[in-house]
């Protein structure tokens, strides 16, 4: 609804619509003030006005430009797939996880991208064991829409040829995706100029539980010495979606040098019973079902809306910023401040 429509709606409701420039300007100011008040009330998801989607082509064995044919190593009854050369599109793992992986004419789902040369499937491969398979194809078929785009926007169009068809299976224009889903209309997948909206189930990302914090000592990081930080973390699942945040904890860094040198914070990701949060080591020969914590990553955050001197939250909602610098430690030890 644009400004003219808002203004006309107000005039209709109040039953007062003088065609005066001064009156319209004053009404515009009132509408703008109300809009700004609503806009600044909190971090609304609908504040995102424009959304660009990256459309990904299928990844096939022949790498464009290099002339290299990438062969896949697959083993019957194993969920592991390795490639003979790096597939550089996999350098962005969250793009391809939960997307279809076709091999020998059958579709599987990519559960985890280990690196650019290895992926794990959601179920074991059923086929002939091979080290030179070139029938594989990585397909990107599912795109995440903004939360407000499902109802307010329409990504596709149902303008299939209406010859020989009767509503509601013929040409339907201006139909919201949500209504299409509610009414159970058939997706026109094969007709010319056909697009469709396919609803998918919700992603069940486990909640992060708790964490342990300790000082790393002067010179071990880039955090200010003698300051307090509130830290929490979350699991990242398919498509880069985040699960619920963990219980936040506060730590005050130490500073023994004059002037205080930058220091580090050592973080251990824990369950509520103080057990390390880590998936068991993957064994291709035996791991036929998904292990606990397999296919999810850890994302670490600190609260910016926080008084580092007093160690107390400032007024308003927490503003969580991601920690992007750090190192990792073995699973048996505490983890460094990182995203892994």
C-alpha positions, 0 to 999 in steps of 0.5 A: 500500500503506497502513500496515496492509498494510505491517504485515501483510506484515512479520508474514507474512514474519517469521511472527510476528504478535502482536496487541499494541498495543506491538508494532504501535507499534514496527513502525509506528516502524520502517516510518516510519523506513525510509520517511523514510530513503527519502524524503529520499535524493534528490528522487524523482519519486514524492514527488508525491502529488497531481496536478491536471490542467487540462482545456482546452476547444476554442478556436473562432472565437467568443470567449466573452463578447466576441462577437468572431469571430476570423478566420484568415489562411491561405495555401496551402503556408505553415505560418504562421497569423495571427488577426485578434484575440488568442486569449488562450488562446495566452498559455500557449504550452506548453499548445498546442504539439504539440496539433491545429489543425483547419481546413477539416476537416483536422488539423495540429499546432501546432509553435510559438506565436509570440504570441496572434495567430500560430502555426506548423504542422508542415506547410504548410497545404493548402487555399484561401488566405483572410484570413477563415477561420472553420472553425478550431479549436484542440484540446487532446487530449494531457495529460502524466501524472506519471511514476509515474501511468502505472503506479500510477494509472489515468486512465480506465476501460474500462466500455463496454457488454458487450452483444454483446462478448466479452473483451478488448473488453468491460467491463474494470475495474481494468486498468492503462494500461500493461497495456492498452498492452502487450496491444494492446487496442483503444481504445473511442473511440465507446462510451458512458462510454468513456475510453482511454489513448493512448500517444504517441511520445517527444519528442526535445528536443535537448540544450543544448550550451554557453554564454558568460558575461561580466559586465554591470557594476554596476547592470545586474542583481540579482546580488550583486557579487563572488560566483560563480555556476554557470549552465547552460541547457536547451531547452524543447520541446513541453508544457514538457518540458526537454531535457538541461542544457548544460555548466555554467560558473562566473562571478564577478561584479565589484564596483567600487562601495563598497559593491558594487552589484548587477550583471548577467551576460550570457549567450550561448547557443552550440553546441560550435563557438561558434556562436549558438543561434538559429533562422533568421528564419521566412519564410512563403513559403519555410519549408515544413519545420521549421528548426533550433531552431524550436519550442523555447525556452531556459531558463536555470538557476543552481545553488543548491547552490553556495558563492558566496564560494568558487565551489565546489559544496556537498556533494550534487546540484546544485539548479538554479533557473530565472532568470526576470528579464532582458532579451534582445538580438538574435540576432547579439549575446549574449543577456541573462539571460532565458528566451525 
